[in-house]
Amino acid sequence: MTNHRTIIVSSMAFFFWFVISMADFDNLQDACPTSTTEQQQTVFFNGLPCKNPTTIIASDFKTSKLNHGGDTENFLRSATTVVTAADFPGLNTLGLSISRTDLDVNGMVIPHSHPRASEMMFVWRGSVRAGFIDTEKKVFQKLLKEGDVFVFPRGLLHFCLNAGYEAAVAFSVLNSQNPGVVSITDAMFEFDSDVVKVIMGRLISTTPGMNTVRNVTSHGFDHQL
């Protein structure tokens, strides 16, 4: 009888543990804007602390940080501005980040990945060649026009470059409030290294039928695609 009761108690304990562990981790309130009040941190969160609900205002849910283009006066002729919950309180606990990518003529964003997020890119202006590399080393890339959307799966190396004759702008949404970024080429090569040019040249010439793009020269890309 004792063993039977022990089994029942153990089963009930496991059941309640299972229910609790499978519980929804969504917010327990309507919104949770980031608390920007400076104070000594004694408790560490997997994320950012929330504001007092009584102090939440409409401005917490608006940002103008992507209104203006980034500085593209650099070797890559590109700039990416990422806005997370640390900068935009209304994003906190929503599992979202946003970004703006500015690509000058011949500009590019070299291969990188986001370990904690997939990315959905929307081309607002210009023409952009965007692509990613899967775990089988296969390259998936497309020429994007204004209004086109392209998705980069989570954790996979991806890139983009200006494929037109004018500056291009793209906006992205990432499904993590802290997507992270890992750039293999940054870790291995200098920005002005010829190796970077070779890598990008091979990427943009991998897919057949790309002979409609003829402006990808990017500081030494002599490929006529």
Helices and strands as residue ranges (DSSP letters): H 2-21, G 53-55, G 58-61, E 78-83, G 89-91, E 97-103, E 108-112, E 119-125, E 128-133, E 139-144, E 149-152, E 157-162, E 168-174, H 184-188, H 194-204
